[in-house]
């Protein structure tokens, strides 16, 4: 059931260019911001649990690693001893339907091996105290300007009490991810037959705050080097990600190892298809959702209790081999975990003067972290097409709530794309990394590709 929105939401649920163009939208009052850390969590979630206790009260999140933990172990499951409370299948869906997204309902109907094991709810998401303090401090200052944002002053959740859908989208795009990240991960395009191949990528993502030289309007610097398959090995992508992508478009380059040259890559945005995905994911699907939001009108539908992929440590465990996860049509349900959480529901409708392969997209955002946990994407005829299932964990050593994997199902062909696993990769993921300006310039791509 939807919970009531605050009164200030009513006038601004549907965000249109006419309503926002050329003006700054006023933000919350000091009295409203004072709720953060009291009846609201530091990032704007409800501190209280739900009426029947199936969603517990927020108690600060998971701030510490298990005793004796080392990064070489990977992120071990603090809830490994728990068993599912029940499992949602096509046969019993009617009993739980009001808490299952339309996309997951479609997957249950289409694939007999798609199941949703539901576990006890743990509100593990948290960020460092200094990050939370900055959110509280700047909540009265951050503003929307058209489809962009201004007056961030270092906050990573500019709109903890959102007044419209666009504000919620910006909370996701700007959310705290540790300042910097280095990782090697594996992704898999899985055909309807169950056949797949492995795409391995070395990623270096450093936010502007962690760079030795800051750039105006820069959110982060990103590089990705393909390790496999052989057809892509040595290819390198470089992205300069602006904060306001309407004011300044994303800058991107690609080094092609076969041609041995660096070229601009203006297609690394919106609905263009990326290498190694077999067309199962578009660029702005990456990381749940990313990039300029100006091709859609965003509506804040409300907050709902939903079964969403959460605390999915088993999926990314070192003892879980890739081959056991990758079954036909959908990942092996034995390694998935769903919990009941409150999520913000945001609906994006393609603007009449814009182009995109999606006519509508609906996103379900975690109230405690602003992470997109599930997405339903419709084609321009209104048919449900791609379903995103985005399992999250708390990376407890870094106090970063983020994805353990991203999964996109294509209902039209029975294939899916699973990205972001590190189970069989040798080096542990590193958060909080620093970056050098010179290493994120086009001239550096050729060196990286060798």
C-alpha positions as a printed NumPy array, in Angstrom:
array([[  0.   ,   0.   ,   0.   ],
       [  1.255,   3.497,  -0.775],
       [  2.085,   5.703,   2.182],
       [  1.033,   9.369,   2.142],
       [  3.467,  11.86 ,   0.682],
       [  4.268,  15.029,   2.58 ],
       [  2.041,  17.946,   1.611],
       [  4.814,  19.746,  -0.228],
       [  4.962,  16.859,  -2.683],
       [  1.517,  17.421,  -4.096],
       [  2.252,  20.418,  -6.263],
       [  5.417,  18.939,  -7.712],
       [  4.901,  15.258,  -8.381],
       [  5.188,  15.584, -12.152],
       [  8.374,  17.282, -13.272],
       [  8.215,  18.947, -16.662],
       [ 10.554,  21.191, -18.497],
       [  8.002,  24.018, -18.435],
       [  7.776,  23.835, -14.66 ],
       [ 11.505,  23.827, -14.067],
       [ 13.201,  25.581, -16.965],
       [ 15.045,  28.735, -16.076],
       [ 14.285,  28.744, -12.376],
       [ 15.752,  27.379,  -9.163],
       [ 13.355,  25.299,  -7.115],
       [ 13.215,  26.135,  -3.414],
       [ 14.256,  23.402,  -1.031],
       [ 13.221,  22.245,   2.413],
       [ 13.142,  24.437,   5.483],
       [ 15.535,  24.295,   8.414],
       [ 12.785,  22.709,  10.533],
       [ 12.328,  19.952,   7.965],
       [ 16.091,  19.366,   7.717],
       [ 16.219,  19.051,  11.511],
       [ 14.224,  15.816,  11.18 ],
       [ 17.256,  14.1  ,   9.634],
       [ 18.795,  11.874,  12.269],
       [ 15.648,  12.118,  14.421],
       [ 12.404,  10.726,  13.003],
       [ 14.157,  10.392,   9.624],
       [ 17.418,   8.595,   8.946],
       [ 20.437,  10.733,   8.004],
       [ 19.574,  10.265,   4.306],
       [ 15.817,  10.764,   4.669],
       [ 14.332,   7.312,   5.274],
       [ 11.725,   6.717,   7.959],
       [ 13.423,   5.899,  11.239],
       [ 10.451,   3.86 ,  12.496],
       [  9.64 ,   0.355,  11.369],
       [  6.331,  -0.564,   9.798],
       [  3.107,  -1.397,  11.619],
       [  3.568,  -5.173,  11.908],
       [  7.309,  -5.086,  12.557],
       [  8.278,  -6.88 ,   9.346],
       [ 10.385,  -3.802,   8.548],
       [ 12.384,  -2.987,  11.693],
       [ 13.234,   0.451,  12.988],
       [ 16.481,   1.881,  11.633],
       [ 19.322,   1.343,  14.109],
       [ 22.24 ,   2.948,  12.295],
       [ 23.09 ,   0.356,   9.661],
       [ 25.972,  -2.094,   9.382],
       [ 29.1  ,  -0.093,  10.232],
       [ 31.667,  -2.802,  10.956],
       [ 33.052,  -5.897,   9.284],
       [ 32.663,  -9.264,  11.024],
       [ 35.345, -10.088,  13.598],
       [ 38.563, -11.311,  11.974],
       [ 37.495, -10.253,   8.492],
       [ 40.085,  -9.448,   5.812],
       [ 39.481,  -8.021,   2.312],
       [ 40.894, -11.163,   0.718],
       [ 37.839, -13.068,   2.003],
       [ 35.502, -10.946,  -0.065],
       [ 32.385,  -9.604,   1.615],
       [ 31.266, -12.466,   3.823],
       [ 27.585, -12.794,   4.672],
       [ 26.746, -11.539,   8.19 ],
       [ 23.376, -13.294,   7.864],
       [ 24.634, -16.629,   6.524],
       [ 22.748, -18.668,   9.126],
       [ 19.339, -17.275,   8.149],
       [ 16.804, -19.299,   6.181],
       [ 14.075, -17.909,   3.905],
       [ 10.814, -17.003,   5.622],
       [  9.008, -18.079,   2.456],
       [  9.575, -18.179,  -1.306],
       [  7.39 , -16.343,  -3.806],
       [  6.611, -18.334,  -6.943],
       [  4.097, -18.062,  -9.748],
       [  1.849, -20.446,  -7.792],
       [  1.542, -18.249,  -4.682],
       [  2.092, -14.798,  -6.224],
       [ -1.495, -13.712,  -5.553],
       [ -0.77 , -13.793,  -1.82 ],
       [  2.091, -11.266,  -2.152],
       [  1.248,  -9.434,  -5.363],
       [  0.819,  -5.974,  -3.833],
       [  4.46 ,  -6.066,  -2.702],
       [  6.015,  -7.456,  -5.9  ],
       [  7.007,  -5.112,  -8.728],
       [  5.22 ,  -5.56 , -12.078],
       [  8.531,  -6.563, -13.621],
       [  9.158,  -9.328, -11.119],
       [  5.571, -10.485, -11.536],
       [  6.288, -10.817, -15.264],
       [  9.442, -12.817, -14.569],
       [  7.545, -15.149, -12.235],
       [  4.944, -15.713, -14.94 ],
       [  7.465, -16.272, -17.733],
       [ 10.213, -18.388, -16.143],
       [  9.491, -21.384, -13.88 ],
       [ 12.983, -21.091, -12.368],
       [ 12.524, -17.443, -11.333],
       [ 11.689, -17.459,  -7.629],
       [ 11.967, -14.925,  -4.839],
       [ 13.301, -16.327,  -1.543],
       [ 12.281, -13.771,   1.099],
       [ 14.437, -13.382,   4.217],
       [ 14.161, -11.278,   7.383],
       [ 14.685,  -7.575,   6.741],
       [ 17.914,  -5.893,   7.836],
       [ 18.344,  -2.156,   7.288],
       [ 22.105,  -2.319,   6.818],
       [ 22.632,   0.791,   4.655],
       [ 24.76 ,   3.517,   6.195],
       [ 27.374,   6.111,   5.273],
       [ 30.202,   7.704,   7.295],
       [ 29.142,  10.253,   9.896],
       [ 30.869,  13.098,   8.034],
       [ 28.902,  12.274,   4.877],
       [ 25.617,  12.207,   6.802],
       [ 26.458,  15.509,   8.49 ],
       [ 27.076,  17.132,   5.112],
       [ 23.658,  15.91 ,   3.915],
       [ 21.953,  17.533,   6.916],
       [ 23.957,  20.726,   6.526],
       [ 23.24 ,  21.237,   2.82 ],
       [ 19.652,  19.966,   2.642],
       [ 18.343,  23.546,   2.794],
       [ 20.714,  24.774,   0.058],
       [ 20.692,  22.278,  -2.838],
       [ 18.41 ,  23.261,  -5.702],
       [ 17.045,  22.06 ,  -9.006],
       [ 17.77 ,  24.265, -12.001],
       [ 15.805,  22.907, -14.938],
       [ 16.916,  19.284, -15.167],
       [ 20.219,  20.065, -13.419],
       [ 21.289,  20.713,  -9.841],
       [ 23.179,  23.486,  -8.076],
       [ 24.435,  24.512,  -4.642],
       [ 25.538,  20.991,  -3.724],
       [ 28.511,  22.118,  -1.624],
       [ 29.717,  18.535,  -1.246],
       [ 26.454,  16.807,  -0.33 ],
       [ 25.843,  13.355,  -1.793],
       [ 22.092,  13.365,  -1.077],
       [ 20.881,  16.81 ,  -2.112],
       [ 17.171,  16.126,  -1.572],
       [ 16.73 ,  13.81 ,   1.452],
       [ 13.063,  14.846,   1.695],
       [ 12.174,  14.792,  -2.013],
       [  9.431,  16.959,  -3.428],
       [  9.305,  15.379,  -6.9  ],
       [ 10.65 ,  12.557,  -9.007],
       [ 13.604,  14.449, -10.446],
       [ 14.947,  15.125,  -6.962],
       [ 14.812,  11.397,  -6.203],
       [ 16.7  ,  10.624,  -9.435],
       [ 19.441,  13.072,  -8.48 ],
       [ 19.714,  11.468,  -5.043],
       [ 20.525,   8.2  ,  -6.788],
       [ 22.95 ,   9.703,  -9.31 ],
       [ 24.919,  11.605,  -6.662],
       [ 24.796,   9.069,  -3.805],
       [ 27.896,   8.322,  -1.743],
       [ 30.044,   5.51 ,  -3.157],
       [ 33.178,   5.898,  -1.088],
       [ 34.9  ,   8.706,  -2.967],
       [ 36.821,   6.303,  -5.192],
       [ 36.792,   2.662,  -6.246],
       [ 39.116,   0.233,  -7.979],
       [ 37.804,  -3.176,  -8.912],
       [ 38.057,  -6.017, -11.392],
       [ 34.701,  -7.575, -12.099],
       [ 33.039, -10.058, -14.423],
       [ 29.864,  -9.653, -16.47 ],
       [ 27.927, -12.196, -18.496],
       [ 25.508, -11.94 , -21.422],
       [ 23.427, -15.105, -20.919],
       [ 21.373, -16.299, -23.89 ],
       [ 18.005, -18.004, -23.52 ],
       [ 19.731, -21.367, -24.067],
       [ 21.907, -20.771, -21.004],
       [ 25.043, -20.204, -23.079],
       [ 27.188, -17.291, -21.962],
       [ 30.648, -15.798, -22.181],
       [ 32.656, -13.795, -19.676],
       [ 33.503, -10.116, -19.964],
       [ 36.158,  -8.976, -17.491],
       [ 36.792,  -5.305, -16.798],
       [ 39.243,  -3.348, -14.657],
       [ 37.464,  -0.238, -13.439],
       [ 38.821,   2.873, -11.782],
       [ 36.158,   5.32 , -10.618],
       [ 37.311,   8.396,  -8.68 ],
       [ 35.018,  11.2  ,  -7.601],
       [ 36.241,  14.737,  -8.042],
       [ 36.628,  15.2  ,  -4.296],
       [ 39.315,  12.483,  -4.305],
       [ 41.316,  13.89 ,  -7.235],
       [ 44.638,  15.708,  -6.854],
       [ 43.198,  18.462,  -9.058],
       [ 39.511,  19.391,  -9.005],
       [ 37.467,  20.304, -12.098],
       [ 34.448,  22.586, -12.234],
       [ 31.104,  20.745, -12.48 ],
       [ 32.857,  17.344, -12.339],
       [ 31.203,  14.504, -10.47 ],
       [ 33.676,  11.744, -11.204],
       [ 36.339,  10.379, -13.528],
       [ 35.902,   6.857, -14.829],
       [ 38.076,   4.444, -16.772],
       [ 37.347,   0.849, -17.736],
       [ 39.83 ,  -1.516, -19.393],
       [ 38.547,  -4.752, -20.958],
       [ 40.553,  -7.846, -20.025],
       [ 38.376, -10.38 , -21.862],
       [ 37.035, -11.663, -24.219],
       [ 39.865, -11.529, -26.744],
       [ 37.775,  -9.445, -29.148],
       [ 37.611,  -6.626, -26.586],
       [ 40.827,  -7.115, -24.58 ],
       [ 42.834,  -3.893, -24.412],
       [ 39.893,  -1.635, -25.258],
       [ 39.695,   1.246, -22.786],
       [ 36.851,   3.657, -22.038],
       [ 37.332,   7.023, -20.357],
       [ 34.504,   9.189, -19.039],
       [ 34.436,  12.644, -17.478],
       [ 31.086,  12.722, -15.694],
       [ 29.637,  16.186, -15.02 ],
       [ 27.382,  16.909, -12.076],
       [ 24.949,  18.844, -14.223],
       [ 24.78 ,  16.915, -17.504],
       [ 22.347,  19.345, -19.057],
       [ 24.678,  22.292, -18.537],
       [ 27.675,  20.25 , -19.715],
       [ 27.419,  16.999, -21.664],
       [ 29.357,  13.921, -20.675],
       [ 32.808,  13.687, -22.273],
       [ 33.927,  10.204, -23.269],
       [ 36.736,   8.566, -25.246],
       [ 37.577,   5.017, -26.35 ],
       [ 40.95 ,   3.488, -27.135],
       [ 40.554,   0.762, -29.747],
       [ 43.443,  -1.696, -29.475],
       [ 42.976,  -2.97 , -33.037],
       [ 43.135,   0.509, -34.551],
       [ 45.601,   1.736, -31.907],
       [ 43.947,   5.098, -31.691],
       [ 41.893,   7.15 , -29.289],
       [ 38.59 ,   8.574, -30.492],
       [ 35.78 ,  10.564, -28.963],
       [ 32.773,   8.492, -27.94 ],
       [ 29.663,  10.688, -27.84 ],
       [ 27.528,   7.535, -27.891],
       [ 28.421,   6.623, -24.283],
       [ 25.172,   8.152, -23.071],
       [ 21.395,   7.717, -22.967],
       [ 20.13 ,   4.656, -24.904],
       [ 23.232,   3.726, -26.823],
       [ 24.477,   0.143, -26.464],
       [ 27.852,  -0.648, -24.886],
       [ 30.508,  -3.188, -25.856],
       [ 30.185,  -6.575, -24.217],
       [ 26.472,  -6.307, -23.366],
       [ 24.997,  -7.888, -26.523],
       [ 22.418,  -5.115, -26.543],
       [ 20.847,  -6.259, -23.269],
       [ 21.561,  -2.982, -21.465],
       [ 21.738,   0.619, -22.617],
       [ 24.21 ,   3.171, -21.316],
       [ 21.932,   4.93 , -18.851],
       [ 20.946,   1.557, -17.34 ],
       [ 24.478,   1.243, -15.936],
       [ 24.649,   1.41 , -12.134],
       [ 20.866,   1.115, -11.906],
       [ 20.515,   4.477, -13.631],
       [ 23.011,   7.171, -14.555],
       [ 23.461,  10.252, -16.68 ],
       [ 21.445,  13.248, -17.769],
       [ 17.744,  12.94 , -16.82 ],
       [ 16.439,  15.417, -19.391],
       [ 14.761,  12.977, -21.819],
       [ 12.081,  11.96 , -19.319],
       [  9.433,  13.673, -17.227],
       [  9.823,  12.257, -13.722],
       [  6.91 ,  11.608, -11.376],
       [  7.226,  10.727,  -7.7  ],
       [  4.506,   8.095,  -7.356],
       [  4.982,   7.559,  -3.627],
       [  6.541,   5.206,  -1.124],
       [  5.641,   1.521,  -0.957],
       [  6.63 ,  -1.623,   0.901],
       [  8.132,  -4.011,  -1.662],
       [ 10.131,  -7.226,  -1.763],
       [ 13.454,  -6.113,  -3.23 ],
       [ 16.935,  -7.674,  -3.656],
       [ 18.857,  -6.714,  -0.516],
       [ 21.846,  -7.986,   1.496],
       [ 22.67 , -10.388,  -1.364],
       [ 26.061, -11.399,   0.021],
       [ 25.684, -15.028,  -1.048],
       [ 25.455, -14.007,  -4.722],
       [ 28.927, -12.455,  -4.61 ],
       [ 30.646, -14.813,  -2.188],
       [ 34.116, -16.149,  -2.966],
       [ 32.821, -19.689,  -2.502],
       [ 30.108, -19.153,  -5.129],
       [ 31.481, -20.022,  -8.6  ],
       [ 30.085, -18.167, -11.564],
       [ 28.894, -21.349, -13.255],
       [ 26.577, -22.1  , -10.341],
       [ 24.95 , -18.674, -10.581],
       [ 24.402, -18.553, -14.347],
       [ 21.354, -20.626, -15.21 ],
       [ 19.141, -20.179, -18.266],
       [ 16.659, -17.245, -18.302],
       [ 17.522, -16.044, -14.79 ],
       [ 20.309, -16.397, -12.204],
       [ 20.046, -19.33 ,  -9.815],
       [ 17.445, -18.353,  -7.214],
       [ 19.384, -20.22 ,  -4.5  ],
       [ 21.896, -17.362,  -4.456],
       [ 19.374, -14.531,  -4.414],
       [ 17.927, -12.823,  -1.355],
       [ 14.863, -10.577,  -1.158],
       [ 13.705,  -8.533,   1.823],
       [ 10.748,  -6.269,   2.576],
       [ 11.832,  -2.622,   2.409],
       [ 10.197,   0.73 ,   1.835],
       [ 11.076,   2.126,  -1.562],
       [ 10.361,   5.354,  -3.389],
       [  8.598,   4.655,  -6.686],
       [  9.647,   7.02 ,  -9.486],
       [  8.121,   6.924, -12.965],
       [  9.862,   8.449, -15.975],
       [  7.819,   9.113, -19.128],
       [  9.624,   9.906, -22.37 ],
       [  9.166,  13.554, -23.281],
       [  7.407,  14.24 , -26.564],
       [ 10.412,  16.069, -28.017],
       [ 12.959,  13.416, -26.929],
       [ 14.149,  10.076, -28.289],
       [ 14.925,   6.924, -26.328],
       [ 14.301,   3.205, -26.776],
       [ 12.305,   3.289, -23.536],
       [  8.929,   4.992, -23.603],
       [  8.611,   4.676, -19.845],
       [ 10.786,   3.477, -16.998],
       [  9.75 ,   2.866, -13.393],
       [ 12.419,   2.783, -10.707],
       [ 12.228,   1.543,  -7.119],
       [ 14.695,   3.357,  -4.836],
       [ 15.754,   2.191,  -1.379],
       [ 14.603,   4.726,   1.242],
       [ 17.795,   4.266,   3.304],
       [ 20.384,   4.721,   0.53 ],
       [ 18.644,   6.081,  -2.625],
       [ 19.938,   3.056,  -4.52 ],
       [ 17.781,   1.891,  -7.44 ],
       [ 16.938,  -1.699,  -6.469],
       [ 14.628,  -2.606,  -9.35 ],
       [ 13.604,  -1.142, -12.696],
       [ 10.766,  -1.807, -15.132],
       [ 11.423,  -0.491, -18.64 ],
       [  8.697,  -0.244, -21.291],
       [  9.19 ,   0.18 , -25.018],
       [  7.668,   3.099, -26.917],
       [  4.471,   1.081, -27.535],
       [  3.932,   0.675, -23.793],
       [  4.964,  -2.988, -23.594],
       [  6.982,  -4.142, -20.592],
       [ 10.383,  -5.027, -22.04 ],
       [ 13.381,  -5.048, -19.702],
       [ 13.388,  -5.867, -16.014],
       [ 16.243,  -4.729, -13.809],
       [ 16.964,  -6.614, -10.58 ],
       [ 19.801,  -4.9  ,  -8.696],
       [ 20.906,  -6.742,  -5.525],
       [ 22.51 ,  -4.452,  -2.956],
       [ 24.817,  -5.077,  -0.005],
       [ 26.502,  -2.897,   2.577],
       [ 30.26 ,  -2.82 ,   1.909],
       [ 30.869,  -2.631,   5.612],
       [ 34.566,  -1.76 ,   5.713],
       [ 33.957,   1.349,   3.594],
       [ 30.433,   2.133,   4.874],
       [ 29.153,   2.128,   1.296],
       [ 25.72 ,   0.739,   0.328],
       [ 26.085,  -0.393,  -3.277],
       [ 25.45 ,  -3.166,  -5.765],
       [ 26.613,  -6.736,  -5.39 ],
       [ 25.487,  -7.184,  -9.005],
       [ 23.183,  -5.734, -11.644],
       [ 20.827,  -7.929, -13.669],
       [ 18.748,  -6.962, -16.705],
       [ 16.208,  -9.433, -18.101],
       [ 14.932,  -9.069, -21.664],
       [ 11.385, -10.395, -21.862],
       [ 11.423, -10.328, -25.653],
       [ 14.131, -12.974, -26.115],
       [ 14.619, -14.755, -22.792],
       [ 18.188, -13.525, -22.351],
       [ 19.677, -11.598, -19.449],
       [ 22.828,  -9.665, -18.644],
       [ 24.452, -10.013, -15.233],
       [ 27.172,  -7.501, -14.4  ],
       [ 29.502,  -6.737, -11.523],
       [ 30.447, -10.021,  -9.859],
       [ 33.871, -10.376,  -8.239],
       [ 33.637, -13.933,  -6.901],
       [ 36.494, -15.41 ,  -8.946],
       [ 38.604, -12.276,  -9.335],
       [ 41.927, -12.213,  -7.504],
       [ 42.227,  -8.673,  -6.18 ],
       [ 39.814,  -7.344,  -3.553],
       [ 37.79 ,  -4.276,  -4.394],
       [ 39.237,  -1.082,  -2.92 ],
       [ 37.119,   1.872,  -1.796],
       [ 38.322,   5.351,  -0.941],
       [ 40.947,   5.464,  -3.688],
       [ 42.568,   8.695,  -4.831],
       [ 43.196,   9.764,  -8.41 ],
       [ 45.63 ,  11.818, -10.443],
       [ 44.266,  14.261, -12.988],
       [ 46.86 ,  13.171, -15.559],
       [ 45.71 ,   9.525, -15.411],
       [ 42.196,  10.439, -16.544],
       [ 43.13 ,  12.302, -19.707],
       [ 42.751,  10.966, -23.281],
       [ 46.549,  10.787, -23.666],
       [ 46.631,   8.161, -20.904],
       [ 44.318,   5.73 , -22.722],
       [ 46.95 ,   4.306, -25.051],
       [ 49.21 ,   3.427, -22.119],
       [ 46.317,   1.761, -20.317],
       [ 45.422,  -0.372, -23.343],
       [ 48.827,  -2.022, -23.585]])
